[in-house]
Amino acid sequence: MEMTVQNGQVMIHVRFAPDGMVTEIGERPPAESPQAWFNRLSEKAGTSYQPLSGGRGLFRLTRDEVDALKAANAN
């Protein structure tokens, strides 16, 4: 899944199936399902989410925020 860095922000791209389940998401920890990673990002950084057309969306976070969310999963 695509991940873009722009102006110091990490843009995590999300793709959804027609039923609303997450099929692909960037920066996902290997042990976590796409849906679980999306749910955690939504809980902790939901205000950084931007819905897009065509079953897509993206989160705009700093690298530090992404790394902290991944580290929280490891504990």
C-alpha positions as CSV (number, residue, x, y, z in Angstrom):
1,M,0.0,0.0,0.0
2,E,1.2,3.5,-0.8
3,M,2.6,5.8,1.8
4,T,3.6,9.4,0.9
5,V,5.7,11.9,2.8
6,Q,4.9,15.5,2.1
7,N,5.9,18.6,4.1
8,G,7.0,16.4,7.1
9,Q,3.6,14.6,7.1
10,V,3.1,10.9,6.4
11,M,0.1,10.3,4.3
12,I,-1.3,6.8,5.0
13,H,-3.5,5.7,2.2
14,V,-6.5,3.4,2.8
15,R,-8.7,1.4,0.4
16,F,-12.1,-0.1,1.3
17,A,-14.1,-3.0,-0.1
18,P,-17.7,-2.3,-1.2
19,D,-18.9,-3.6,2.2
20,G,-16.8,-1.0,4.0
21,M,-14.1,-3.3,5.3
22,V,-10.5,-2.1,4.9
23,T,-8.6,-4.1,2.3
24,E,-5.3,-2.1,2.2
25,I,-3.7,0.4,4.4
26,G,-0.2,1.9,4.5
27,E,2.3,1.7,7.4
28,R,0.5,-1.3,8.9
29,P,2.4,-3.3,11.4
30,P,2.9,-6.9,10.1
31,A,1.1,-8.6,12.9
32,E,-2.0,-6.4,12.6
33,S,-4.9,-6.8,10.2
34,P,-5.7,-3.9,7.8
35,Q,-9.1,-3.4,9.6
36,A,-7.5,-3.4,13.1
37,W,-4.8,-0.9,12.1
38,F,-7.5,1.4,10.5
39,N,-9.6,1.1,13.7
40,R,-6.7,2.1,15.9
41,L,-5.7,5.0,13.7
42,S,-9.4,6.1,13.7
43,E,-9.5,6.0,17.5
44,K,-6.2,7.7,18.1
45,A,-5.9,10.1,15.1
46,G,-9.4,10.2,13.7
47,T,-9.3,14.0,13.2
48,S,-6.4,13.4,10.8
49,Y,-8.5,11.3,8.4
50,Q,-9.7,12.6,5.1
51,P,-12.3,10.5,3.2
52,L,-11.8,10.4,-0.6
53,S,-14.0,9.1,-3.5
54,G,-13.9,5.6,-4.9
55,G,-13.6,3.7,-1.6
56,R,-10.4,5.5,-0.5
57,G,-9.2,7.7,2.3
58,L,-6.0,8.9,3.9
59,F,-4.6,9.8,7.3
60,R,-2.2,12.8,7.6
61,L,0.2,12.3,10.5
62,T,3.7,13.2,11.5
63,R,6.4,10.4,11.4
64,D,6.6,10.7,15.2
65,E,2.8,10.1,15.6
66,V,3.0,7.0,13.3
67,D,6.0,5.6,15.1
68,A,4.3,6.1,18.5
69,L,1.1,4.3,17.3
70,K,3.2,1.4,16.0
71,A,5.2,1.2,19.3
72,A,2.0,1.2,21.3
73,N,0.9,-1.9,19.4
74,A,4.3,-3.7,20.2
75,N,3.7,-3.3,23.9
